[in-house]
């Protein structure tokens, strides 16, 4: 009998494109299931859902966000879709970033999320991907023959001030421990003298090739102009329309949970720019990178400059998402690699899949949803 009721429920449920009338329901789902709060969504969050998923949506239904409806017509799930124009070798392809993914009623209708995802993946796009899959959504993707990209699914961490880092990490779980923060600096001084510069913990600037390179703040327009030229080594890379990347960077100015934004270019003393990075964090924070890019072969120098700046800013550690191009350069720089949200791809194109699996794609961060306010900002 239970199977009969389940079959009836599935027959009466529906997946359709996201519409203006769904804003309240979807924003409240996001607030309750992802933000973990019982407070209803406010105007700021609703407005942002409209701006990201409706105002700039493509006209084709297959390339738009979806909602899952209960048999009474109410919304029980949502998957946000952001189309990304990309180049694969000498041809243009269309990718769909399937990021914001929420599904309610798992006890009553455990397959609602799978139906949402299946509806998107069955479209005519060349590639579907996500960079924010948790354990549950990862299993859904894998059940539909998607591929987890291990080298894109690692988080990296570089501890700069070990005592302060331990206090800051503990404070995230026990707010009362923030009274210990003033003692962290003193403890770090003791540890630095005791452990020395060769210790895996801590950071001490040492002479090296990076000394011949400088960093300087860079505007959104200049960052947007320079970034495509640093991506030509990737077989799969984004093709942003005029003004699109600059607009994305303007969204990325607001990540108040992460702290102050530090958007910088790395250049040699002759003025040639060889790398860019986008970093967030206030003094005493664990900093977060959204993007680190470099000319081929100069990744190690860009990372050294990033670590140097992070230490000068007073950050206690720095973390970010991995890219195959920078993993090798991080070896020997006392970085730890830990499992993070999974990056998963789905495509029927075997050549495209092999290129993705071999690390030839520039995805995640600015090719994903890392630039949006959904990650790292408050809606007030």
N, C-alpha and C positions, 0 to 999 in steps of 0.2 A: 504493500500500500504506500509506503514511504517513497518508493521509486516512482509510483504513479503521480503522487503530488509533486515530486521534483520535476518530472517531465512536463506536467501542466504548468508549473511555475516558469520553467525555461521557455515554454512555448508562448507564454503571455508576456514575458519580459522583452525588452527591446533595447537596441543600441541605435542611436542616431547622432547627428552632428550637434555640437554644442551651440546653444542659442542664447540670446540676450535674456530670455525669460528664465534661464537656468542659473543665472549669476548668484542669486542668494543661496540656493541649495548647494552649488558647487563650492562657493567660498566658505560656507559653514562646514561642509565635509572636510575641506582642507584645514580649517581651523581646529576642528575636533580631532581628526585622525592624524594629522601631521604636526600641527602645532601643539597638540596635547592640551587643549584648554576647552572648558565648557562655555567660555564667553562667545557670544555670537560674533560673526565676522563684521568688521566695521566698514565704513565707506571706502577707506584707503585700500583695503584688501579687495573689495568688490571692484573698485575702479581699476586696480592693477590687473585683475583677471580679464577685465574687458579690454584693457589696453594691449595686453600680450596675446591673448587668444582669440579676440574678436576683431578689434580695430584693424589689425594688419594681416588678418587671415586671407588665404587664397580663396578664390571663388569655387574651386573644385571641391565637392564634398569629401572626396577620398583623401584630401590633404588637410582636412580640418580636425580640430579636437572633437572628442566624442563623449557622450554621457550614456550611462546605463540606467534604464528606467525599471522600476518595479511594476508589477501588474496593475497598480492603481495610478500609474503615471508619474509617481514621485521619483526623484533622482537618487540612485544608490551607488553611483560610481562615476569617475571622470578620468580621462587620460588626455593630458595636454600635448598638442602636436605643434611643433615649430618646424616648418619646411626650411631646408638649408640647400642652396644651390652649391654644387661642388664640381670639381674637375677631377677626372680619373684618367691619367695619362693625357690623351689628346681628345677626350670626349667629355661632354657635360652630363652630369647625372643629378638626380634629385634625391636627397636624403630627408628623412623625417626624424627629428629628435623627439622621442616619446618620453618626456621627463616627468611632469607632475602626474602621479598615478595613485588614485585613492579608490578604494572599494569598501563599501559598508556591508553589513548583514552577512558576514562570512559564515556564521553559524547556520543561517537560514538558506542562503544561496551562495555556496562556496565557489561557484564557477562564474559568478558575475564578472569578476576581474579578468578571468581568462577570455570571456566572450568579448569584453572591451578590447583587449589586446589583439585577439584574433581578427577582429574587424579592421583594426588599423593595419596589421601585417599583411592582410589579404589585398591591400591596395596595389596600384600600379607603380609605386615609387621604386627606385633602384635599390635603396638601402634604408633600413630602419635601425635606430640605435638609441641607447640610453646610457648615461654615465652615472645614474643615481639609483641603481637597482639594489633593493635590500634582499634578504634571503628569500622572502616569499615571492617577490616579483621575479627574482632570478630563476626560480623553479618554473614559473609560468612561461618565461621566455624560452627556457631550455626545452620545455615540453612542446614548443612549436619550432623546434630545430634551429634555434638561435645559437650563437657562439659567444661564449664569454672570452673576452680578450684579457688574458692574465696580466700582460705587461702594461696595460692601461688601467688595471683595477687595483693597483697598489697605492697606498699612501706612503709618503716619505716624511721623516721627522729628523730634524737636526737640533739637538739640545745645545744652547749657547751658555746658559747659566743654570747649572743643575739644581742647586738648592731652591732658587726662585721658581724654576720650572716645576719641581715637585710640589711646592706650595700652591702654585697657580693651578696645576692639574687637580690637586685635592680640593681646592676652593670651588671648582666646578661642581663638585658633589656635596660639599659641606661649606656653605657660605660663611659659617662662623669662623672658618680658618683664615679668612682674609686679614684678620688682625695680625697674622704672622708675616704678611708680606714685607713689612719694613726690615725684618730680620734676614730675609733672603739674600740681600746684597752682601751683608757681612759674612754670612755663611759661604757665599760664592767666593769671596776673597780668600777665606781660609782654605777652601777646596782647591782653588787655583794654585795656591802656593804648595799645598800638600801633594797634589797629583801631577803638576807640571804640564807643559804644553803637549806632551805626547799622549796624555790621557784621552780615552774615548769620549769622556764627558767634558763639557765646557768648550770654550772657543778662545783661542789666542791668535791674533793676527801674526802671520809669519811672512817674510819676504817671498815673493813669487812673481810669476808672469802677470798676475792680475794688477800688480803695482803700476804697470804701464797703461792701465785703463781707468777711465773715470766713469762715474754715473751722474746723470742730471735729470731733474724732473722734465716730463714731456707732456705736451697737451694732448687732448683726445684726437684732435685733427691730425697732428703729426704722428701719433701712435698708429692711427688708422691708415695713414699714408705709407708708413714704413713697414708695417707687419706683413703685407702680402709678399714683399720682396725677400723676406726671411723664410718663406715657406716653399720656395721653388723646389727644394730637395724632396718634398713629399709627393708621392704618386697620387695620393688622394688629398685634396686640400679645398678649402672653401673658396667660393667666388662671391664676394660681397658686392652688392649693388652700390651705386654712388650714395654716400652718406649713411649707409646701413651700419657699418662697423662703428662709425663715430657715434651714432645713436645708441648702439649697444653699450659702448663705453660710458655714455652719460647715464644709462641705467645703473651701471656698475659703480657709480660714485656713491650710491646709498647702500652701504652694508654696515649698519651701525652696530650689529652684534660682533663684527670683526674689528672695528676700530678705524683709525684714519687710513685713507688710501695713499699709497706711495707708488706712483706710476713713473717709471724711469727708463731711460735709454742708457745702454752701455756703449762707450765709444773709446777709441784709441786716442792718443795725444794729438794725432793729426785731424781728429774730428770725425772719422768714419764710424758710423754706428754699426756695431756687430751683434747687438742683442737688445731685447726688451724684457721688462718684467712688470707684473702687476701684483702688488703686495699690500696686505692690510695688517694693521696692528698698532696699538699704543704702547708706550713705555710700560714694561712689566707684563705685557701680554704674550701669549703664544701667537705669533704671526701666521698668516695664511696667504699662500700664493694662489692666484686664479690662473695666471699664465706666466710661463718662462719660455722664451724662444731665443734662438741663437743662430748665427751663421754656422754651417756645417764645420765641425772640427774645433769650434771655439766654445763648445758647451761648458767645458771645465772652467774657463775664465769667467763666463757669465755667472755661473753658480758661485764662484769665489767672490765676485763683486756683490752678488745678492747677499751672501752670508756676512760679508764685511759691512754692508749697509744695515742689515738687520741687527747686528751687534751694536753699531753706532746709534741706532734708534732706541736701544735699551730693551729690545725684545728678549724674552727668556728662552725662546725656542722658535723654530719656524717649521711649518708643515705645508704639504701640498699634495696634489695628485700627480702620479707618475706619468711620464711619456717615455716610450722606448728610447727616444733620442737623448734623454738626459740621465737615464738610469746608469749607463756605463760611466758617464762623467762623474757621477756621485760616488762611485766606488773609491774608497780611500779618503773620503771627506767626512767620515764618521756619521753618516746618515743611516738611520734605521728604516727598514721597509716593513710595513704592516698591511694586512688586508684592509681594504676600504670598500666603499660602494662599488658595485660591479659595473664595468663597461661591457655592454652586450650589443651584438650586431646581428641583423637578420637580412639576408639577401639570397636571391636565387642565382646570382651571377658568381660562378666559381672563381673566375679571375679576380673579381673584386674582393671576394672573401679571402683569397690567398694573400692579396696585398694587405688587407686588414690584419690578418693573423701574423704577418711578418713585420708588422710595425711601420708600414709605409704610409699611414694615414695621420693627418693632423686633426684630431678630434679631442673632445673634452674642453672644459674651460670656456673659451669664446666660441667654440663649436660644440654647443651643448646648452645647458641652462645655468652654468656657473656665473654668467654675467648678469643674470636677472636678480631682482630683489627677493625672489623666493628663497634664495640661498644667502643667508647672512644678514638679512635686514629685519627690522621690526615694522609692523603695520599699525600705525597709531593715528 
